[in-house]
């Protein structure tokens, strides 16, 4: 495709506005021609931001003349149905993670996508596009770390006094599916798609007792044994006192890397009274704004090149399968053995 990719975005909430700003200003070869949201204030925001055509829902946006691609930043429980609708309307699709809340819905999307091989479908696991994680992958692939055998992930959201997480939780799939799934995807990507064999998990919700209504947790720990002998541990929470953090420690037979540790909002540490003070990151966007941009450019480049998708739907399905297994291990209090 030589002309710019004409994109319509659906969902202009916490993250959708950020994607829209990127697509409006910072993604070569893309033009944001339309936006949709059921919320009037979000539609006003889109008009003010410079989006020419603004609709109330996905069906209206899909009818926009000349639209090439749809960019979904909607509640997770809607993803599978909306990806199918966009694919069946003949559009390329970018959709935020996770693809779906269960494996059957992932399979439904994959089945439709397979019938439409000319359309790019990508799920937004943007951590793959973070320069730190990408360099860890490069070092691993170059053999400089030897054979990996131990991975530890930390993913922590700051404590949220406004209660956004409690309102967001019911449609999110829970802490493992909403949050830990990023690191599940990273682990599989770093390990070249290694198969997971066994999963165990624990969790608590001491900081946000309101999560009991949807049986979610605010702090979780999971371990995954992969069939190639790698052990991965995942520590995930919405209860950080030091700001947002997304980090990895990866150990191989020849060396180790640590990604994302000790990143501060300002490159400054203040010292006084035998104490040191550094400001933590406020949120995921402060940590991953560059990754979101690289991700958007990768999608647009793939559409213009005629594919393939930078991130397969099968990878997204496997991430959902593992995160669902974590949630199952937590609920049952047993180790879950996964079928090959
Ligand atoms: P949000 O609740 O702030 O925004 C959701 C948006 O969807 C709102 O604009 C709302 O008006 C719109 N919406 C609701 N129902 C709709 C419908 N039927 N049709 C069209 N639009 C509808 O949620 P947030 O935090 O922006 O999350 C959205 C998605 O992005 C979720 O799937 C979440 O998992 C993902 N996400 C990904 C992150 C990442 O690190 N990659 C970080 C945060 C969210």
Boltz pocket constraint, residues with backbone or C-beta under 6 A from the ligand:
constraints:
  - pocket:
      binder: B
      contacts: [[A, 10], [A, 11], [A, 12], [A, 13], [A, 14], [A, 15], [A, 16], [A, 36], [A, 37], [A, 38], [A, 39], [A, 42], [A, 56], [A, 57], [A, 58], [A, 72], [A, 73], [A, 74], [A, 75], [A, 76], [A, 78], [A, 96], [A, 97], [A, 98], [A, 124], [A, 125], [A, 126], [A, 178], [A, 284]]
      max_distance: 6.0
